[in-house]
């Protein structure tokens, strides 16, 4: 048993009342057998299935459990961010209570301790999707490698371990669009990938719809890269250049062709000049929109509606240990 390291386990809850007791007992049993100091942080993302009522008996029975209930559903990544911000451990673990195995966590923590930085869980048996979604997913991951500089591996999930340095870096990022599977990869540091098999618990695994995945991809790109705006800029500049060529063509036709229709030259020059300025303005505006995008995101990520704790917290355990050791 490790007598010195402090571990924080962040468990997001989203309509997970049926598996709440099972996951908390399993986490407490496995982590307590390997580490002396730990805490379990339950973050309720506005569940309406009685999760809050089921938590209270667990707080009386199991020590070092903290419960945070968000004021409304903010999304799993925001719920995880709330738990990470509240965690005090030397290593912070995040997981999906429906699918992620608990017994591999000590191995991932050891790997993170040896390598530093972040250890990402990668499922060897990810949920199957349609061929179209697989194709677009692969194309999107290729785009992210090229323009975001991050490799989103197939099967990467919410099971990860971060050391305190990586956690402190993550807490400095206050983007409204949270996608931790990518955001943690953009922090730098050393990254390791740990393979594991998904284990289904009570309740069906979370399956995102096509629309949610598309919206997430758009938010991700808008928050992390200006490349789409740069494409708009390039398109605007190309349109402006083509209109200049057209204006030159109109002048050449006017000078060389004797029977030009009355009014054609004037109208064509007006149209080409107008579209030249429209495309030029579009290119300039897209650059300024990209700059403003990085400056205005300052709204709080979440609001906490309720906070409860076990009768014995991690801080109490650490304090009592310090007192005992000093007396000896």
Rosetta blueprint (number, residue, H / E / L):
1 X L
2 X E
3 X E
4 X E
5 X E
6 X E
7 X E
8 X E
9 X E
10 X E
11 X E
12 X E
13 X E
14 X L
15 X L
16 X L
17 X H
18 X H
19 X H
20 X H
21 X H
22 X H
23 X H
24 X H
25 X H
26 X H
27 X H
28 X H
29 X H
30 X H
31 X H
32 X H
33 X H
34 X H
35 X E
36 X E
37 X E
38 X E
39 X E
40 X E
41 X E
42 X E
43 X E
44 X E
45 X L
46 X L
47 X L
48 X L
49 X L
50 X L
51 X H
52 X H
53 X H
54 X H
55 X H
56 X H
57 X H
58 X H
59 X H
60 X H
61 X H
62 X L
63 X L
64 X L
65 X E
66 X E
67 X E
68 X E
69 X E
70 X E
71 X L
72 X L
73 X L
74 X L
75 X L
76 X H
77 X H
78 X H
79 X H
80 X H
81 X H
82 X H
83 X H
84 X H
85 X H
86 X H
87 X L
88 X L
89 X L
90 X L
91 X E
92 X E
93 X E
94 X E
95 X E
96 X E
97 X L
98 X L
99 X L
100 X L
101 X L
102 X L
103 X L
104 X L
105 X H
106 X H
107 X H
108 X H
109 X H
110 X H
111 X H
112 X H
113 X H
114 X H
115 X H
116 X L
117 X L
118 X E
119 X E
120 X E
121 X E
122 X E
123 X E
124 X L
125 X L
126 X L
127 X L
128 X L
129 X L
130 X L
131 X H
132 X H
133 X H
134 X H
135 X H
136 X H
137 X H
138 X H
139 X H
140 X H
141 X H
142 X H
143 X H
144 X H
145 X H
146 X H
147 X H
148 X L
149 X L
150 X L
151 X L
152 X L
153 X L
154 X L
155 X L
156 X E
157 X E
158 X E
159 X E
160 X E
161 X E
162 X E
163 X E
164 X H
165 X H
166 X H
167 X H
168 X H
169 X H
170 X H
171 X H
172 X L
173 X L
174 X L
175 X L
176 X L
177 X L
178 X L
179 X L
180 X H
181 X H
182 X H
183 X H
184 X H
185 X H
186 X H
187 X H
188 X L
189 X L
190 X L
191 X E
192 X E
193 X E
194 X E
195 X E
196 X E
197 X L
198 X L
199 X L
200 X L
201 X L
202 X L
203 X L
204 X L
205 X L
206 X L
207 X L
208 X L
209 X L
210 X H
211 X H
212 X H
213 X H
214 X H
215 X H
216 X H
217 X H
218 X H
219 X H
220 X H
221 X H
222 X H
223 X H
224 X H
225 X L
226 X L
227 X H
228 X H
229 X H
230 X H
231 X H
232 X H
233 X H
234 X H
235 X H
236 X H
237 X H
238 X H
239 X H
240 X H
241 X H
242 X H
243 X H
244 X H
245 X H
246 X H
247 X H
248 X H
249 X H
250 X H
251 X H
252 X H
253 X H
254 X H
255 X H
256 X H
257 X L
258 X L
259 X L
260 X L
261 X L
262 X L
263 X L
264 X H
265 X H
266 X H
267 X H
268 X H
269 X H
270 X H
271 X H
272 X H
273 X H
274 X H
275 X H
276 X H
277 X H
278 X H
279 X H
280 X H
281 X H
282 X H
283 X H
284 X H
285 X H
286 X H
287 X H
288 X H
289 X H
290 X H
291 X H
292 X H
293 X H
294 X L
295 X L
296 X L
297 X L
298 X L
299 X L
300 X L
301 X L
302 X L
303 X L
304 X E
305 X E
306 X E
307 X E
308 X E
309 X E
310 X L
311 X L
312 X L
313 X L
314 X H
315 X H
316 X H
317 X H
318 X H
319 X H
320 X H
321 X H
322 X H
323 X H
324 X H
325 X H
326 X H
327 X H
328 X L
